[in-house]
Amino acid sequence: MDFSAAASAFFLLFLAELGDKTQLMTMTLAHRYPVKPVVAGVFSAFLVLNLLAVLVGAALYRYLPEQAVLLAAGVLFLVFAWRSWRDSDDDEENVDTKRRSAFVTSFTLIFVAELGDKTQLALIALAASSGALWSVFVGGTLALWAVSAIGIAVGGTLLRKIPKQVMHRVAAALFAIFGVIAIGKALL
């Protein structure tokens, strides 16, 4: 393992994602759902995304237009905005359904939001320039997991003191803003 490449990937991605929309999304997800399936969904999404970035990232960008990714992300954000707003008054969901929903929602939201994001581009560049695919993959994945863990810890603890209805509506507004921005970028 090339520890220099792993460290470079870790620090670059950690700093790039700190305070980014993904961290805000993980906070919101951890506030809304049980923490364990959110962690599993977010970490799984980053694992798959980073593997794609390191192994086939260049091909994805050749065949998948950025506009399509942005439109898909925008629509998904708007769907999650609608669901968050709609569910702001509903606390009576089955625990098993909520866990499954938490994993699927977390995985899908992070996967689509980060597909083609700056961190994925950075991983592609680091892997291409260093040739240390495994090291870049490990460093980048650990960085994204660390930033997500911070967001999940905040969302799962501190934000739980805020009423759920308020958090759901704030989350809905954030998702709507991210959705409109993504769609706007795709159309411009």
Phi and psi in degrees as GROMACS dihedral restraints (atoms count N, CA, C in turn):
[ dihedral_restraints ]
;  ai    aj    ak    al  type     phi  dphi    fc
    3     4     5     6     1   -88.8    20    10
    4     5     6     7     1    98.8    20    10
    6     7     8     9     1   -66.7    20    10
    7     8     9    10     1   -27.5    20    10
    9    10    11    12     1   -65.9    20    10
   10    11    12    13     1   -44.4    20    10
   12    13    14    15     1   -67.1    20    10
   13    14    15    16     1   -40.6    20    10
   15    16    17    18     1   -64.3    20    10
   16    17    18    19     1   -43.5    20    10
   18    19    20    21     1   -66.0    20    10
   19    20    21    22     1   -40.9    20    10
   21    22    23    24     1   -60.8    20    10
   22    23    24    25     1   -45.9    20    10
   24    25    26    27     1   -63.1    20    10
   25    26    27    28     1   -42.8    20    10
   27    28    29    30     1   -60.8    20    10
   28    29    30    31     1   -54.4    20    10
   30    31    32    33     1   -67.9    20    10
   31    32    33    34     1   -38.8    20    10
   33    34    35    36     1   -62.0    20    10
   34    35    36    37     1   -49.2    20    10
   36    37    38    39     1   -72.7    20    10
   37    38    39    40     1   -36.4    20    10
   39    40    41    42     1   -60.3    20    10
   40    41    42    43     1   -48.3    20    10
   42    43    44    45     1   -67.9    20    10
   43    44    45    46     1   -35.8    20    10
   45    46    47    48     1   -67.5    20    10
   46    47    48    49     1   -34.2    20    10
   48    49    50    51     1   -93.9    20    10
   49    50    51    52     1   -15.5    20    10
   51    52    53    54     1   -62.0    20    10
   52    53    54    55     1   118.9    20    10
   54    55    56    57     1    79.8    20    10
   55    56    57    58     1     5.0    20    10
   57    58    59    60     1   -77.8    20    10
   58    59    60    61     1   171.7    20    10
   60    61    62    63     1   -56.8    20    10
   61    62    63    64     1   -32.8    20    10
   63    64    65    66     1   -65.5    20    10
   64    65    66    67     1   -40.6    20    10
   66    67    68    69     1   -66.1    20    10
   67    68    69    70     1   -38.9    20    10
   69    70    71    72     1   -63.7    20    10
   70    71    72    73     1   -39.4    20    10
   72    73    74    75     1   -64.8    20    10
   73    74    75    76     1   -41.5    20    10
   75    76    77    78     1   -65.4    20    10
   76    77    78    79     1   -36.0    20    10
   78    79    80    81     1   -60.9    20    10
   79    80    81    82     1   -46.2    20    10
   81    82    83    84     1   -65.0    20    10
   82    83    84    85     1   -43.8    20    10
   84    85    86    87     1   -62.5    20    10
   85    86    87    88     1   -41.6    20    10
   87    88    89    90     1   -70.1    20    10
   88    89    90    91     1   -25.8    20    10
   90    91    92    93     1   -74.4    20    10
   91    92    93    94     1   -37.9    20    10
   93    94    95    96     1   -81.6    20    10
   94    95    96    97     1   -36.5    20    10
   96    97    98    99     1  -119.0    20    10
   97    98    99   100     1   167.7    20    10
   99   100   101   102     1   -60.1    20    10
  100   101   102   103     1   142.6    20    10
  102   103   104   105     1   -66.3    20    10
  103   104   105   106     1   -42.7    20    10
  105   106   107   108     1   -58.2    20    10
  106   107   108   109     1   -49.1    20    10
  108   109   110   111     1   -68.7    20    10
  109   110   111   112     1   -25.7    20    10
  111   112   113   114     1   -67.4    20    10
  112   113   114   115     1   -46.5    20    10
  114   115   116   117     1   -58.0    20    10
  115   116   117   118     1   -47.2    20    10
  117   118   119   120     1   -61.3    20    10
  118   119   120   121     1   -43.6    20    10
  120   121   122   123     1   -66.5    20    10
  121   122   123   124     1   -47.3    20    10
  123   124   125   126     1   -65.2    20    10
  124   125   126   127     1   -48.2    20    10
  126   127   128   129     1   -63.4    20    10
  127   128   129   130     1   -39.5    20    10
  129   130   131   132     1   -64.1    20    10
  130   131   132   133     1   -41.6    20    10
  132   133   134   135     1   -61.1    20    10
  133   134   135   136     1   -45.5    20    10
  135   136   137   138     1   -66.7    20    10
  136   137   138   139     1   -34.9    20    10
  138   139   140   141     1   -61.3    20    10
  139   140   141   142     1   -48.3    20    10
  141   142   143   144     1   -66.2    20    10
  142   143   144   145     1   -45.2    20    10
  144   145   146   147     1   -61.0    20    10
  145   146   147   148     1   -43.6    20    10
  147   148   149   150     1   -69.6    20    10
  148   149   150   151     1   -34.9    20    10
  150   151   152   153     1   -63.6    20    10
  151   152   153   154     1   -44.5    20    10
  153   154   155   156     1   -60.1    20    10
  154   155   156   157     1   -44.2    20    10
  156   157   158   159     1   -62.6    20    10
  157   158   159   160     1   -43.4    20    10
  159   160   161   162     1   -75.9    20    10
  160   161   162   163     1   -39.1    20    10
  162   163   164   165     1   -90.4    20    10
  163   164   165   166     1   -43.1    20    10
  165   166   167   168     1  -131.8    20    10
  166   167   168   169     1    19.7    20    10
  168   169   170   171     1   -56.6    20    10
  169   170   171   172     1   -44.2    20    10
  171   172   173   174     1   -61.5    20    10
  172   173   174   175     1   -40.0    20    10
  174   175   176   177     1   -67.1    20    10
  175   176   177   178     1   -38.0    20    10
  177   178   179   180     1   -59.2    20    10
  178   179   180   181     1   -43.1    20    10
  180   181   182   183     1   -73.0    20    10
  181   182   183   184     1   -22.7    20    10
  183   184   185   186     1   -75.7    20    10
  184   185   186   187     1   -37.2    20    10
  186   187   188   189     1  -104.6    20    10
  187   188   189   190     1   -16.4    20    10
  189   190   191   192     1  -114.1    20    10
  190   191   192   193     1   107.0    20    10
  192   193   194   195     1   -63.6    20    10
  193   194   195   196     1   141.6    20    10
  195   196   197   198     1   -57.8    20    10
  196   197   198   199     1   -36.0    20    10
  198   199   200   201     1   -60.4    20    10
  199   200   201   202     1   -40.6    20    10
  201   202   203   204     1   -64.4    20    10
  202   203   204   205     1   -42.4    20    10
  204   205   206   207     1   -63.8    20    10
  205   206   207   208     1   -44.3    20    10
  207   208   209   210     1   -64.6    20    10
  208   209   210   211     1   -41.9    20    10
  210   211   212   213     1   -63.1    20    10
  211   212   213   214     1   -43.8    20    10
  213   214   215   216     1   -62.3    20    10
  214   215   216   217     1   -44.0    20    10
  216   217   218   219     1   -63.1    20    10
  217   218   219   220     1   -44.0    20    10
  219   220   221   222     1   -60.8    20    10
  220   221   222   223     1   -45.0    20    10
  222   223   224   225     1   -64.7    20    10
  223   224   225   226     1   -42.6    20    10
  225   226   227   228     1   -62.4    20    10
  226   227   228   229     1   -42.3    20    10
  228   229   230   231     1   -60.3    20    10
  229   230   231   232     1   -41.9    20    10
  231   232   233   234     1   -67.0    20    10
  232   233   234   235     1   -36.8    20    10
  234   235   236   237     1   -63.3    20    10
  235   236   237   238     1   -44.8    20    10
  237   238   239   240     1   -67.7    20    10
  238   239   240   241     1   -32.4    20    10
  240   241   242   243     1   -62.1    20    10
  241   242   243   244     1   -47.8    20    10
  243   244   245   246     1   -61.4    20    10
  244   245   246   247     1   -45.3    20    10
  246   247   248   249     1   -63.9    20    10
  247   248   249   250     1   -41.0    20    10
  249   250   251   252     1   -63.8    20    10
  250   251   252   253     1   -44.1    20    10
  252   253   254   255     1   -64.9    20    10
  253   254   255   256     1   -45.9    20    10
  255   256   257   258     1   -61.5    20    10
  256   257   258   259     1   -39.1    20    10
  258   259   260   261     1   -88.5    20    10
  259   260   261   262     1     4.9    20    10
  261   262   263   264     1   -64.2    20    10
  262   263   264   265     1   -24.0    20    10
  264   265   266   267     1  -102.9    20    10
  265   266   267   268     1    -0.4    20    10
  267   268   269   270     1  -106.6    20    10
  268   269   270   271     1   111.0    20    10
  270   271   272   273     1  -111.2    20    10
  271   272   273   274     1     4.1    20    10
  273   274   275   276     1  -101.2    20    10
  274   275   276   277     1    54.8    20    10
  276   277   278   279     1  -103.1    20    10
  277   278   279   280     1   141.8    20    10
  279   280   281   282     1   -56.7    20    10
  280   281   282   283     1   136.7    20    10
  282   283   284   285     1   -62.6    20    10
  283   284   285   286     1   -43.9    20    10
  285   286   287   288     1   -64.4    20    10
  286   287   288   289     1   -42.2    20    10
  288   289   290   291     1   -62.6    20    10
  289   290   291   292     1   -41.0    20    10
  291   292   293   294     1   -64.3    20    10
  292   293   294   295     1   -40.0    20    10
  294   295   296   297     1   -64.7    20    10
  295   296   297   298     1   -46.7    20    10
  297   298   299   300     1   -61.6    20    10
  298   299   300   301     1   -46.1    20    10
  300   301   302   303     1   -61.0    20    10
  301   302   303   304     1   -38.8    20    10
  303   304   305   306     1   -62.7    20    10
  304   305   306   307     1   -44.7    20    10
  306   307   308   309     1   -64.6    20    10
  307   308   309   310     1   -51.4    20    10
  309   310   311   312     1   -62.6    20    10
  310   311   312   313     1   -45.2    20    10
  312   313   314   315     1   -62.6    20    10
  313   314   315   316     1   -46.5    20    10
  315   316   317   318     1   -62.3    20    10
  316   317   318   319     1   -47.9    20    10
  318   319   320   321     1   -60.4    20    10
  319   320   321   322     1   -51.5    20    10
  321   322   323   324     1   -63.7    20    10
  322   323   324   325     1   -46.2    20    10
  324   325   326   327     1   -62.2    20    10
  325   326   327   328     1   -47.9    20    10
  327   328   329   330     1   -66.9    20    10
  328   329   330   331     1   -42.5    20    10
  330   331   332   333     1   -59.3    20    10
  331   332   333   334     1   -50.7    20    10
  333   334   335   336     1   -70.3    20    10
  334   335   336   337     1   -39.4    20    10
  336   337   338   339     1   -65.5    20    10
  337   338   339   340     1   -34.4    20    10
  339   340   341   342     1   -95.5    20    10
  340   341   342   343     1   -11.4    20    10
  342   343   344   345     1   -64.6    20    10
  343   344   345   346     1   117.1    20    10
  345   346   347   348     1    82.2    20    10
  346   347   348   349     1     7.8    20    10
  348   349   350   351     1   -74.7    20    10
  349   350   351   352     1   169.4    20    10
  351   352   353   354     1   -58.3    20    10
  352   353   354   355     1   -33.4    20    10
  354   355   356   357     1   -70.2    20    10
  355   356   357   358     1   -34.8    20    10
  357   358   359   360     1   -68.9    20    10
  358   359   360   361     1   -40.6    20    10
  360   361   362   363     1   -62.6    20    10
  361   362   363   364     1   -39.4    20    10
  363   364   365   366     1   -64.0    20    10
  364   365   366   367     1   -40.5    20    10
  366   367   368   369     1   -63.8    20    10
  367   368   369   370     1   -41.2    20    10
  369   370   371   372     1   -60.8    20    10
  370   371   372   373     1   -47.3    20    10
  372   373   374   375     1   -63.0    20    10
  373   374   375   376     1   -44.0    20    10
  375   376   377   378     1   -63.4    20    10
  376   377   378   379     1   -43.1    20    10
  378   379   380   381     1   -64.8    20    10
  379   380   381   382     1   -42.0    20    10
  381   382   383   384     1   -68.1    20    10
  382   383   384   385     1   -38.9    20    10
  384   385   386   387     1   -79.9    20    10
  385   386   387   388     1   -30.2    20    10
  387   388   389   390     1   -97.1    20    10
  388   389   390   391     1   -27.7    20    10
  390   391   392   393     1    74.6    20    10
  391   392   393   394     1     0.2    20    10
  393   394   395   396     1   -96.8    20    10
  394   395   396   397     1    71.1    20    10
  396   397   398   399     1   -56.6    20    10
  397   398   399   400     1   -49.8    20    10
  399   400   401   402     1   -62.1    20    10
  400   401   402   403     1   -43.4    20    10
  402   403   404   405     1   -64.6    20    10
  403   404   405   406     1   -43.1    20    10
  405   406   407   408     1   -65.5    20    10
  406   407   408   409     1   -41.7    20    10
  408   409   410   411     1   -59.8    20    10
  409   410   411   412     1   -49.6    20    10
  411   412   413   414     1   -63.6    20    10
  412   413   414   415     1   -49.0    20    10
  414   415   416   417     1   -61.8    20    10
  415   416   417   418     1   -44.6    20    10
  417   418   419   420     1   -66.5    20    10
  418   419   420   421     1   -42.8    20    10
  420   421   422   423     1   -65.2    20    10
  421   422   423   424     1   -44.3    20    10
  423   424   425   426     1   -61.8    20    10
  424   425   426   427     1   -37.8    20    10
  426   427   428   429     1   -64.0    20    10
  427   428   429   430     1   -47.1    20    10
  429   430   431   432     1   -68.0    20    10
  430   431   432   433     1   -35.0    20    10
  432   433   434   435     1   -66.1    20    10
  433   434   435   436     1   -40.9    20    10
  435   436   437   438     1   -63.6    20    10
  436   437   438   439     1   -46.8    20    10
  438   439   440   441     1   -63.0    20    10
  439   440   441   442     1   -41.1    20    10
  441   442   443   444     1   -65.7    20    10
  442   443   444   445     1   -40.3    20    10
  444   445   446   447     1   -61.1    20    10
  445   446   447   448     1   -38.9    20    10
  447   448   449   450     1   -62.3    20    10
  448   449   450   451     1   -47.1    20    10
  450   451   452   453     1   -61.9    20    10
  451   452   453   454     1   -40.9    20    10
  453   454   455   456     1   -67.7    20    10
  454   455   456   457     1   -40.1    20    10
  456   457   458   459     1   -61.8    20    10
  457   458   459   460     1   -43.7    20    10
  459   460   461   462     1   -65.9    20    10
  460   461   462   463     1   -46.6    20    10
  462   463   464   465     1   -66.8    20    10
  463   464   465   466     1   -35.2    20    10
  465   466   467   468     1   -82.5    20    10
  466   467   468   469     1   -13.2    20    10
  468   469   470   471     1  -121.8    20    10
  469   470   471   472     1   -71.6    20    10
  471   472   473   474     1   -61.7    20    10
  472   473   474   475     1   -44.4    20    10
  474   475   476   477     1   -70.9    20    10
  475   476   477   478     1   -16.2    20    10
  477   478   479   480     1   -67.5    20    10
  478   479   480   481     1   -14.2    20    10
  480   481   482   483     1   -78.3    20    10
  481   482   483   484     1   -13.8    20    10
  483   484   485   486     1   -89.6    20    10
  484   485   486   487     1   136.9    20    10
  486   487   488   489     1   -54.6    20    10
  487   488   489   490     1   140.0    20    10
  489   490   491   492     1   -58.0    20    10
  490   491   492   493     1   -40.3    20    10
  492   493   494   495     1   -59.9    20    10
  493   494   495   496     1   -41.9    20    10
  495   496   497   498     1   -63.9    20    10
  496   497   498   499     1   -46.6    20    10
  498   499   500   501     1   -63.7    20    10
  499   500   501   502     1   -40.3    20    10
  501   502   503   504     1   -63.1    20    10
  502   503   504   505     1   -40.3    20    10
  504   505   506   507     1   -73.4    20    10
  505   506   507   508     1   -36.8    20    10
  507   508   509   510     1   -64.7    20    10
  508   509   510   511     1   -43.7    20    10
  510   511   512   513     1   -60.6    20    10
  511   512   513   514     1   -43.0    20    10
  513   514   515   516     1   -59.0    20    10
  514   515   516   517     1   -43.7    20    10
  516   517   518   519     1   -64.0    20    10
  517   518   519   520     1   -43.6    20    10
  519   520   521   522     1   -63.2    20    10
  520   521   522   523     1   -45.8    20    10
  522   523   524   525     1   -61.1    20    10
  523   524   525   526     1   -40.7    20    10
  525   526   527   528     1   -64.0    20    10
  526   527   528   529     1   -42.0    20    10
  528   529   530   531     1   -62.4    20    10
  529   530   531   532     1   -48.2    20    10
  531   532   533   534     1   -60.6    20    10
  532   533   534   535     1   -38.3    20    10
  534   535   536   537     1   -65.0    20    10
  535   536   537   538     1   -46.7    20    10
  537   538   539   540     1   -63.9    20    10
  538   539   540   541     1   -41.9    20    10
  540   541   542   543     1   -62.0    20    10
  541   542   543   544     1   -46.3    20    10
  543   544   545   546     1   -62.3    20    10
  544   545   546   547     1   -45.0    20    10
  546   547   548   549     1   -65.6    20    10
  547   548   549   550     1   -39.8    20    10
  549   550   551   552     1   -60.6    20    10
  550   551   552   553     1   -43.3    20    10
  552   553   554   555     1   -63.3    20    10
  553   554   555   556     1   -39.0    20    10
  555   556   557   558     1   -66.4    20    10
  556   557   558   559     1   -35.4    20    10
  558   559   560   561     1   -84.1    20    10
  559   560   561   562     1   -17.5    20    10
